[in-house]
Amino acid sequence: MASPVRTGKGFAGFPRRSRLTAMPSLLLGRLLEEIDDLAELKCTLRLVWMLQNTKGFPRYVTIDEIMADRVLLKGLGGAGRDAAAEVRRGLGLAVQRGTVVTGSLDRGGSALQVYAINSESERKAFDELAGSSPAPPASGDVPEIDRPNIFGLYENNIGMINPIIAEELRLAEETYPEQWIRDAFREAVTRNKRSWRYIAVILDRWDRDGRDDGRSVRSPEKAGYERFLGR
């Protein structure tokens, strides 16, 4: 007879419909081995969460937002430690390691210090903003940047890519015209429906019913994409 599962008394377990946070695989692999400072680890993980709950592009979190985060302050305070100093130290270590990038943006004549995860798309957008200091794009705009492929569009408008989504994106990129993909992302963002499933439905509808140009892309690749999605 199997022994009953024992759990700790401090946490009741995750609810059935808990929200998931996408995490870069490297952060849970090699980097997790290397990061040996608790403040750095907590600041990095919390920043990933904060960025995924930030809309618009590029996604960044200001130093004021970070320093006001109750989870970080409570998690790094206590035992005589200065919580605010620990947060700043953790952020500094993350920047030194290269998992996090920081910069100063000009907003109304004053410098605004912001932080983001060091991904290719965010870093490029960061450099552009730091160089010209424009106002952030409206949330309904799909930015025209140097990385217009489907992976860049997803990262810029929805969030980090996990392996399952990456495979769906690859198949969709092989199936649909590039302009369709860009237009579908634009429509989803305009309607504030930032999910790949919503975009995939748009693309499938255009392919099935046609667009204004009457084009359709029915092909063996399309059939394979539908089988992958379970249709």
C-alpha positions as CSV (number, residue, x, y, z in Angstrom):
1,M,0.0,0.0,0.0
2,A,1.3,3.4,-1.0
3,S,2.2,5.8,1.8
4,P,0.1,9.0,2.0
5,V,1.7,12.1,0.5
6,R,3.0,14.4,3.2
7,T,3.2,18.1,2.6
8,G,4.5,21.0,4.7
9,K,2.1,23.0,6.9
10,G,3.2,26.4,5.7
11,F,1.7,26.2,2.2
12,A,-1.6,24.5,1.2
13,G,-0.6,23.9,-2.4
14,F,-1.2,25.6,-5.8
15,P,-4.8,26.1,-6.8
16,R,-6.0,24.1,-9.8
17,R,-6.2,27.2,-12.0
18,S,-3.0,28.9,-10.9
19,R,-1.6,31.3,-13.5
20,L,1.7,30.3,-15.0
21,T,4.7,32.5,-15.6
22,A,7.0,31.7,-18.6
23,M,10.6,31.5,-17.6
24,P,13.7,31.5,-19.7
25,S,15.1,28.0,-19.7
26,L,18.6,29.2,-19.1
27,L,17.5,30.8,-15.9
28,L,16.3,27.5,-14.5
29,G,19.3,25.6,-15.8
30,R,22.9,26.9,-15.9
31,L,22.1,30.3,-14.4
32,L,20.4,28.7,-11.4
33,E,23.6,26.8,-10.7
34,E,25.7,29.9,-10.9
35,I,23.5,32.4,-9.0
36,D,24.6,32.0,-5.3
37,D,23.2,35.2,-3.9
38,L,19.6,35.1,-2.6
39,A,18.9,38.8,-3.3
40,E,20.0,38.4,-6.9
41,L,17.9,35.3,-7.4
42,K,14.8,36.9,-5.9
43,C,15.2,40.1,-7.8
44,T,15.6,38.3,-11.1
45,L,12.6,36.0,-10.6
46,R,10.4,38.8,-9.4
47,L,11.5,41.1,-12.3
48,V,10.5,38.3,-14.8
49,W,7.0,38.2,-13.2
50,M,6.6,42.0,-13.2
51,L,7.6,42.3,-16.8
52,Q,5.1,39.6,-17.9
53,N,2.4,41.7,-16.2
54,T,3.5,44.8,-18.0
55,K,1.6,45.8,-21.2
56,G,3.0,47.7,-24.2
57,F,6.4,47.6,-25.8
58,P,9.2,47.7,-24.9
59,R,8.4,46.1,-21.6
60,Y,10.3,47.6,-18.7
61,V,9.9,48.2,-14.9
62,T,10.9,51.5,-13.3
63,I,13.1,51.5,-10.2
64,D,10.3,53.2,-8.3
65,E,8.0,50.3,-9.2
66,I,10.6,47.8,-8.1
67,M,11.3,49.6,-4.8
68,A,7.6,49.7,-4.0
69,D,7.1,46.0,-4.6
70,R,5.9,44.5,-1.3
71,V,7.0,40.9,-2.2
72,L,10.6,41.9,-2.8
73,L,10.8,44.2,0.2
74,K,9.3,41.6,2.5
75,G,11.3,38.8,1.0
76,L,14.6,40.5,1.4
77,G,14.0,42.3,4.7
78,G,14.1,41.1,8.3
79,A,17.0,39.8,10.4
80,G,18.3,43.3,10.7
81,R,18.7,43.7,6.9
82,D,17.8,46.9,5.0
83,A,15.3,45.6,2.5
84,A,15.7,48.5,0.1
85,A,19.4,48.2,0.1
86,E,19.1,44.4,-0.5
87,V,16.8,45.0,-3.5
88,R,19.3,47.5,-5.0
89,R,22.2,45.1,-4.4
90,G,20.3,42.2,-6.0
91,L,19.5,44.2,-9.0
92,G,23.1,45.3,-9.3
93,L,24.3,41.7,-9.2
94,A,21.8,40.7,-11.9
95,V,22.9,43.5,-14.2
96,Q,26.6,42.5,-13.6
97,R,25.7,38.9,-14.5
98,G,23.9,40.1,-17.7
99,T,20.5,38.6,-17.0
100,V,19.1,42.0,-16.5
101,V,19.7,45.3,-18.4
102,T,19.1,48.8,-17.1
103,G,19.1,52.2,-18.6
104,S,18.0,55.8,-18.1
105,L,15.2,57.2,-20.2
106,D,14.4,60.9,-20.5
107,R,10.9,61.6,-19.4
108,G,9.9,65.2,-19.3
109,G,13.4,66.4,-18.6
110,S,14.0,64.0,-15.8
111,A,15.9,60.7,-15.9
112,L,13.9,57.5,-15.4
113,Q,15.8,54.4,-14.5
114,V,14.3,51.3,-15.9
115,Y,15.0,47.5,-15.9
116,A,14.3,44.7,-18.3
117,I,15.3,41.1,-18.9
118,N,18.3,40.9,-21.3
119,S,16.7,39.4,-24.3
120,E,17.6,40.4,-27.9
121,S,14.4,42.1,-28.7
122,E,14.2,44.0,-25.4
123,R,17.8,45.0,-25.6
124,K,17.5,46.4,-29.1
125,A,14.4,48.4,-28.2
126,F,16.1,49.6,-25.0
127,D,19.0,50.9,-27.1
128,E,16.6,52.7,-29.4
129,L,14.7,54.3,-26.6
130,A,17.9,55.4,-24.8
131,G,19.2,56.9,-27.9
132,S,16.2,58.9,-29.0
133,S,14.0,58.9,-25.9
134,P,10.7,58.8,-27.6
135,A,7.4,58.3,-25.8
136,P,6.5,54.6,-25.4
137,P,4.3,53.3,-28.3
138,A,0.6,53.1,-27.5
139,S,-0.5,49.7,-26.3
140,G,-2.5,49.2,-29.6
141,D,0.6,49.6,-31.8
142,V,2.7,46.8,-33.1
143,P,6.2,48.2,-33.3
144,E,8.2,48.0,-36.5
145,I,11.6,46.9,-35.2
146,D,14.7,45.1,-36.7
147,R,13.3,41.7,-35.7
148,P,10.0,41.4,-37.5
149,N,9.7,37.6,-37.5
150,I,7.0,35.8,-35.6
151,F,9.2,35.1,-32.6
152,G,10.0,38.8,-32.2
153,L,6.4,39.7,-32.6
154,Y,5.4,37.2,-29.9
155,E,8.0,38.4,-27.4
156,N,7.2,42.1,-28.0
157,N,3.5,41.8,-27.7
158,I,2.7,38.7,-25.6
159,G,5.6,37.5,-23.5
160,M,8.4,35.0,-23.3
161,I,8.4,32.0,-25.5
162,N,8.2,28.5,-24.0
163,P,9.1,25.3,-26.0
164,I,5.5,24.5,-26.9
165,I,4.7,27.9,-28.1
166,A,8.0,28.0,-30.1
167,E,7.0,24.9,-32.0
168,E,3.5,26.4,-32.9
169,L,5.1,29.7,-34.0
170,R,7.6,27.8,-36.2
171,L,4.8,25.9,-37.9
172,A,2.7,29.0,-38.3
173,E,5.7,30.9,-39.8
174,E,6.1,28.1,-42.4
175,T,2.4,28.1,-43.2
176,Y,1.2,31.7,-43.5
177,P,2.5,34.8,-45.3
178,E,4.5,37.1,-43.2
179,Q,2.1,40.0,-43.7
180,W,-0.8,37.9,-42.5
181,I,1.1,37.1,-39.3
182,R,2.0,40.7,-38.7
183,D,-1.6,41.8,-39.4
184,A,-3.0,39.1,-37.1
185,F,-0.7,40.3,-34.3
186,R,-1.8,43.9,-34.9
187,E,-5.5,42.9,-34.8
188,A,-5.0,41.0,-31.5
189,V,-3.1,43.8,-29.9
190,T,-5.7,46.4,-31.0
191,R,-8.5,44.3,-29.5
192,N,-6.4,43.7,-26.4
193,K,-6.5,39.9,-26.9
194,R,-2.8,39.2,-26.3
195,S,-2.7,35.4,-26.7
196,W,-1.3,33.1,-29.4
197,R,-4.5,31.1,-29.5
198,Y,-6.5,34.2,-30.5
199,I,-3.9,35.0,-33.2
200,A,-4.0,31.4,-34.5
201,V,-7.8,31.6,-34.8
202,I,-7.5,34.8,-36.9
203,L,-4.9,33.2,-39.2
204,D,-7.0,30.1,-39.6
205,R,-10.1,32.1,-40.3
206,W,-8.4,34.1,-43.0
207,D,-7.0,31.0,-44.6
208,R,-10.4,29.3,-44.5
209,D,-12.6,32.2,-45.5
210,G,-10.1,34.3,-47.4
211,R,-9.1,37.9,-46.9
212,D,-9.9,41.0,-49.0
213,D,-7.3,39.8,-51.6
214,G,-9.1,36.4,-51.8
215,R,-5.9,34.5,-51.1
216,S,-5.7,31.2,-49.4
217,V,-2.7,29.2,-48.3
218,R,-4.1,25.6,-48.1
219,S,-1.2,23.3,-48.3
220,P,0.3,20.1,-46.8
221,E,2.1,22.4,-44.3
222,K,-1.3,23.9,-43.3
223,A,-2.8,20.5,-42.8
224,G,0.2,19.6,-40.6
225,Y,-0.3,22.7,-38.6
226,E,-3.9,21.9,-37.9
227,R,-3.0,18.4,-36.8
228,F,-0.5,19.9,-34.4
229,L,-3.2,22.0,-32.9
230,G,-5.5,19.1,-32.7
231,R,-8.1,20.3,-35.2
